[in-house]
Amino acid sequence: MEVIAFSILSAIVLIAAFCVIAARNPVHSVLFLILAFFTSSGLLVLIGAEFLAMLLIVVYVGAVAVLFLFVVMMLDVDFVELKQGFLNYAPFGGVVALVFFAEIALVASAMGASRPETFDASPNAETNVEAIGQVMYTDYLLLFQISGIVLLIAMIGAIVLTLRHRPGVRRQSVEEQTGRKRADAVELKDVRPGQGI
Amino acid sequence: MEQFLGWTENPILLVLLSLGQILLVTVVLLLAIAFLLYFDRKVLAGTMLRKGPNVVGPFGLFQSFADFGKFVLKEMIIPAGANKTVFMIAPILATTLSLICWAVVPIAPGWVVSDLNVGVLYLLAMSSLGVYGVIMAGWASNSKYPFLGGLRSAAQMVSYEVSIGFVLVTVILLSGSMNLTTIVESQTGGFWNWYAFKLPTIIVMFPMMVIFFISALAETNRPPFDLPEAESELVAGYQVEYSGTPFLLIYLGEQIAITLMCAMTSVLFLGGWHSPVGDLGLFDENTLAGLLGTGTFESLIGAFWFALKVTFVFFMFAFVRALVPRYRYDQLMRLGWKIFLPTSLVAVLLISGYVVYTSAAAA
């Protein structure tokens, strides 16, 4: 049963990952990327790491890929122009691909010697949420905090990059708007005929 | 369940059993939604001093089925400029994604399709996927209004998910589990044990329920946050180009998501299947319970209370739609990011402090 599920899921992941680079339309690429993410979370469920599977969906599929799709949909991509640039980038892209392939081959050959026969998704705990929490907040507390600070800096950096103070922009003040009373806006005048105010 | 375990050793029978459960939940859910839709329209009509649907069947009860027939028989139009594959996948995705959320919702003691350990996270993940149905529909239509609707919806749903996540964290902290069945079981007893009303956390948790409810309105694109389909600006938003069965699927997906949010409110804050006044000694051997078997009887009563709570929260959804005018988009974003997010963050701090304090006092 598990073998069948694994074969189906990994086949879908591979096909979807191939389609990400093969698809002509960038929006289709992102959609295939989402399919690949989603299916790999299925693979994580198969080995019993359901917490990681759900996190993968919540973070990558639910938030990152949505914003990705958001940006790609707004781009006005010229397909003909994209095709023309292909040969210029091919050598550099080939080098990067070669490096990646060599790294993966190295890691795989190193893993082959020490691969454990059985995999325990939640060691020393009942659920893998507890297992991850116990390790993350004790042994790796410092690294955890540092990664939090890195994310905070990235967030502040993004805000600083996009923040522009332009002169002459009239900003709305919500407090002023909601604090407005009837007396501030409307005034009743008793106007005499033929005189005006 | 346990008495059948003997013959469920066979994997094929096990698959058939869970398929049967899934079918049962789906059929009951769809039937319930047919009548909830009718209820929604009746509430809206009542607040506007209209009669509402009253022609098909007694009191118009079968209006939803007539609508269903109309949508199925109508011609399905695919715009020439649309991206046909994505255009057709979007409604299917919308319905499927909101249906599979129901797999982890505990309806009564033992009545749940999949008792996941990370049930709350699963719900969060699947409801965050719901945005894809909308954004794909908006983009694939290849038209201005649907696209604007899709973009609005993507920004809105991602924003409100954040505060929903923090509200969920407070409930997880109090119950100490991400399993929805465990969360409901930790609220056993009368309504004073439900997380929304339990002392002394009521000071924080009742406002959290309100925040959850409002965020659920935004997450499901319900009025007053229905900007993705604001008909005065965008005709009908992301669903402009849809007709016939695909439109039915989009609409159905929305309704299932709304019902799911009602169910989540009752599971997380209103004690799920528990009755508001304790069990009243109904489950003694000499009453009706003895006849049916205690477990079955308890489940039936539990399902009744659960349905009642879901209907009550749905009534609130319908009432809000009738009473509150639509928000402006900047007001919507301000509410989500500048009010709900800090409030729920402070609530997480307070609740975790409370949990640490009480567990230290107990030890």
Interface residues (C-beta under 8 A of the other chain):
Chain A: M1 N25 V27 H28 L31 I34 F38 E50 F51 M54 L55 I57 V58 V61 G62 A63 V66 L67 L69 F70 M73 M74 T127 V129 Q172 V174
Chain B: P11 N83 V86 L116 N117 V118 L121 Y122 L124 A125 M126 S128 L129 V131 Y132 I135 M136 W139 F147 G150 L151 A154 A155 V158 E161 G165 M178 D330 R334
